[in-house]
Amino acid sequence: MVYLSLSRQHRTGAALLGLFLVLFFPSSSYQKQIEKTVLRFAPAAGTRLDYNINGLVTVRGKNLFGKDLSLTAVSQGVIRFAVQTSTHDTVQVRLTSPGLGIRVQCPDKTLTETLGTRDGKALEVIFNRTGRIEQIRNADALNPGKLLNFSLPQILSDYFPVLPADPVSPGGGWSESRRITIPFQGFELLVHLKTDYVLNEIVPLAEGRMGLISVVFSVDVSGTQELGDSIGLFEGRGTGTGFLNFLVGRGVFTEYKIDFMTNARFVVKRGAERLFEWPFAFSVFAYVTLTNKAGF
């Protein structure tokens, strides 16, 4: 009996010691899981980044008289970054584009425009370490044409990701919000976009350590216009998903996909009374890829 009691005490003590070691001296595999990684936009000075842009925006809806106001806008082309300086806080690039084509299909007509930079000139853009635009200079480098709200600065703002301000571990994430304004048949359609990023894992590749990041979008649509003694407004919400692949050591992303849709309504109200209501749909797809990652 004494032997059995001592044996139980021994097993209990061993279990408590094991728990103590796990809590205060975690294994190397566990430490690897909780290790935080700095994800920041940090390409070295002299780096050249060529990003291929493919975007699709669709709008489906009708006006007060039932006329079809559908719109499909396609953007496709290349944006090139030549990194001039890369400091602790900012990255300055010279942005050029041989041509980013915009094609807008309306029910009764097709509009086209080519966005780009003039020969020998470059747009100067300063980014912070999260990839947000801090400043844009030398705007006269851009071709003067503009279709709807499409422009090279707008493409950068809407189609490029934002990185976390602080280090993040696998399973952790960060969020950012932005507002997109879209002119639509005399209305100013406001899209409030919230983006939630989650770092799934870091994997070793030939180019270096790659962060695999999942993305979830939450969308709110709004916008109003006076209609005599009534008011017309957009209301609705939507969701979507995407992904982001980021080369940790190089400080650049290689792929970013955006895909979200909003089912909403266009409502005409007089006071609190809802007079008319029409379905309205809005969707965005964008795929941005680094085309020269093997050589930069």
C-alpha positions in Angstrom: 0.0 0.0 0.0 2.8 2.4 0.8 4.4 1.6 -2.5 1.2 2.3 -4.5 0.8 5.6 -2.7 4.3 6.7 -3.5 3.8 5.6 -7.1 0.7 7.8 -7.4 2.6 10.7 -5.8 5.4 10.2 -8.3 3.0 10.2 -11.3 1.2 13.3 -10.0 4.5 15.1 -9.5 5.7 14.2 -13.0 2.4 15.5 -14.5 2.7 18.8 -12.7 6.3 19.1 -13.7 5.3 18.4 -17.4 2.6 21.1 -17.2 5.1 23.5 -15.7 7.6 22.9 -18.5 4.9 23.3 -21.2 3.7 26.6 -19.7 7.0 28.2 -19.0 9.4 26.5 -21.5 7.3 25.8 -24.7 8.7 23.5 -27.3 10.4 24.9 -30.4 7.5 23.9 -32.6 5.1 25.8 -30.4 7.4 28.8 -30.3 7.5 28.7 -34.1 3.7 28.8 -34.3 3.5 31.9 -32.1 6.5 33.7 -33.6 5.6 37.1 -35.0 6.6 38.2 -38.4 7.1 41.8 -39.7 5.1 42.3 -42.9 6.1 45.6 -44.4 6.4 47.2 -47.8 10.1 47.4 -48.1 11.6 46.8 -51.6 15.2 47.8 -51.7 16.3 51.0 -53.6 17.0 50.1 -57.2 14.3 47.4 -57.3 11.9 47.3 -60.3 8.4 45.9 -59.8 6.1 45.2 -62.7 2.5 44.6 -61.7 -0.1 43.3 -64.1 -3.6 44.7 -63.4 -6.9 42.9 -64.3 -10.0 44.5 -62.9 -13.8 44.2 -63.5 -16.5 46.3 -62.1 -20.2 45.6 -62.8 -23.3 47.6 -61.9 -26.8 46.3 -62.4 -29.9 48.6 -61.9 -32.6 50.8 -63.4 -33.5 54.5 -63.1 -36.8 56.1 -62.1 -38.4 55.3 -65.4 -37.3 51.7 -65.5 -34.4 52.3 -68.0 -31.6 49.9 -67.8 -28.5 51.5 -66.2 -26.2 48.5 -66.3 -22.5 49.2 -66.5 -19.5 46.9 -67.0 -16.0 48.4 -66.7 -12.8 46.4 -67.5 -9.3 47.6 -66.7 -6.2 45.8 -67.9 -2.5 46.7 -68.2 0.8 47.1 -66.5 2.0 49.5 -63.7 5.8 49.7 -63.2 7.6 50.8 -60.0 11.2 51.9 -60.0 12.2 52.2 -56.3 14.3 55.4 -55.7 14.7 55.3 -52.0 13.8 52.9 -49.2 14.1 54.4 -45.7 12.9 53.1 -42.3 9.5 54.8 -42.7 8.8 55.3 -46.4 9.4 54.0 -49.9 9.6 56.4 -52.8 9.0 55.1 -56.3 8.8 56.4 -59.9 5.6 55.0 -61.4 5.2 54.6 -65.1 2.8 52.7 -67.3 2.9 52.0 -71.1 -0.9 51.9 -71.0 -3.7 50.6 -68.8 -6.8 50.2 -70.9 -10.2 51.0 -69.6 -13.4 49.8 -71.4 -16.8 50.8 -70.1 -19.9 49.1 -71.6 -23.2 50.9 -71.1 -26.6 49.7 -72.5 -26.4 52.2 -75.3 -22.7 52.9 -75.8 -19.1 51.8 -75.2 -16.5 54.1 -73.8 -12.7 53.5 -73.9 -9.7 55.2 -72.5 -6.0 54.4 -72.0 -4.3 55.5 -68.7 -0.6 55.9 -68.7 2.4 58.2 -68.3 3.8 60.5 -70.9 7.1 59.6 -72.6 10.1 60.3 -70.3 7.9 61.2 -67.3 7.0 59.4 -64.2 4.5 59.8 -61.4 6.3 60.1 -58.0 4.6 58.2 -55.3 5.7 57.9 -51.6 4.3 54.9 -49.7 4.6 54.2 -45.9 5.6 50.8 -44.6 2.0 49.5 -44.6 1.8 50.2 -48.4 -0.5 53.2 -48.0 0.1 56.2 -50.2 1.5 59.2 -48.3 2.1 61.6 -51.2 1.8 61.8 -55.0 3.9 64.3 -57.0 4.4 65.2 -60.6 0.8 64.6 -61.6 1.5 66.2 -65.0 3.3 63.0 -65.9 -0.1 61.4 -66.4 -2.0 61.3 -69.7 -4.8 63.9 -69.4 -7.6 61.5 -70.3 -9.9 60.2 -67.6 -13.0 57.9 -67.8 -15.5 58.0 -64.9 -13.3 57.9 -61.8 -10.6 55.6 -63.2 -7.0 56.9 -62.9 -3.6 55.5 -62.0 -3.7 56.9 -58.4 -7.2 55.5 -58.0 -6.1 52.1 -59.2 -3.2 52.2 -56.7 -5.6 53.1 -53.9 -8.3 50.6 -54.6 -6.5 47.6 -56.0 -3.3 47.4 -53.8 -3.3 45.8 -50.3 -2.5 47.3 -46.9 -0.1 45.6 -44.5 -0.2 45.5 -40.7 1.5 48.3 -38.7 2.7 45.7 -36.1 4.3 42.2 -36.4 1.7 39.4 -36.7 1.9 35.7 -36.0 0.2 32.8 -38.0 -3.5 32.9 -37.1 -3.3 36.6 -36.3 -4.6 39.4 -38.5 -5.3 43.1 -39.1 -8.0 45.3 -40.7 -8.3 48.4 -42.8 -11.2 50.5 -44.1 -11.5 52.7 -47.2 -14.2 54.6 -49.1 -14.6 54.2 -52.8 -16.6 56.8 -54.7 -18.2 55.7 -58.0 -20.1 58.1 -60.3 -23.3 56.4 -61.5 -25.9 58.1 -63.7 -25.7 61.4 -61.9 -25.4 59.8 -58.4 -22.3 59.5 -56.3 -22.3 55.9 -55.2 -20.3 55.4 -52.0 -18.8 52.0 -51.2 -17.5 51.6 -47.7 -15.1 48.7 -47.8 -13.7 47.0 -44.7 -10.9 44.5 -45.4 -9.9 41.8 -42.8 -6.6 40.0 -43.4 -5.4 36.8 -41.7 -1.9 35.5 -41.9 -2.4 31.7 -42.4 1.2 30.6 -42.5 4.7 31.4 -43.7 6.2 28.9 -46.2 9.7 28.6 -47.6 10.0 29.0 -51.4 12.9 29.4 -53.8 12.3 33.2 -53.8 12.3 33.3 -50.0 9.7 33.1 -47.2 6.2 33.6 -48.5 3.3 34.8 -46.3 0.0 33.2 -47.3 -2.8 35.6 -46.3 -6.6 35.2 -46.6 -8.8 38.2 -47.1 -12.5 38.8 -46.2 -14.4 41.9 -47.5 -17.4 43.6 -45.9 -19.2 46.2 -47.9 -21.8 48.9 -47.2 -23.3 50.9 -50.1 -24.8 54.4 -49.7 -25.4 57.5 -51.8 -28.3 60.0 -52.1 -29.7 62.6 -54.5 -32.5 65.1 -54.2 -35.4 64.3 -56.5 -37.8 67.3 -56.1 -39.8 66.7 -53.0 -38.4 63.2 -52.7 -35.0 61.7 -52.2 -33.3 58.8 -54.0 -30.8 56.7 -52.1 -28.8 53.5 -52.4 -28.8 51.1 -49.4 -27.3 47.6 -49.1 -24.5 45.4 -48.0 -22.2 42.7 -49.4 -19.3 40.4 -48.7 -16.4 38.8 -50.5 -13.1 37.0 -50.2 -9.7 37.1 -51.7 -6.0 36.3 -50.9 -2.6 37.9 -50.6 0.8 36.4 -51.1 3.7 38.4 -49.7 7.4 37.8 -49.9 8.6 38.6 -46.4 12.3 39.1 -47.1 11.8 41.2 -50.2 9.0 43.3 -48.7 6.7 43.0 -51.7 3.5 41.2 -52.5 3.4 38.9 -55.5 -0.4 38.3 -55.9 -3.5 40.0 -54.6 -7.1 39.0 -55.4 -10.2 41.0 -54.6 -13.7 39.6 -55.2 -16.8 41.0 -53.6 -20.5 41.6 -54.5 -23.2 43.8 -53.0 -27.0 43.2 -53.4 -28.7 46.5 -52.6 -31.7 48.6 -53.5 -32.3 52.0 -55.0 -35.1 53.5 -53.0 -37.2 56.7 -53.5 -38.6 58.1 -50.3 -40.8 61.1 -49.4 -40.2 61.6 -45.7 -40.4 58.2 -44.0 -42.6 56.8 -46.8 -40.9 54.5 -49.3 -42.5 55.3 -52.7 -40.5 53.0 -55.1 -37.8 50.4 -54.8 -35.6 48.7 -57.4 -33.0 46.0 -56.9 -29.4 47.1 -57.4 -26.2 45.0 -57.6 -22.6 46.0 -57.6 -19.5 43.8 -57.8 -15.7 44.2 -58.0 -13.1 41.7 -59.1 -9.4 42.5 -59.3 -6.3 40.4 -59.7 -2.9 42.0 -59.3 0.3 40.0 -60.0 4.0 40.7 -59.9 5.3 39.6 -63.3 9.0 40.0 -62.8 9.5 38.4 -59.4 12.3 36.0 -60.6 14.5 38.9 -61.6 14.0 41.8 -59.2 
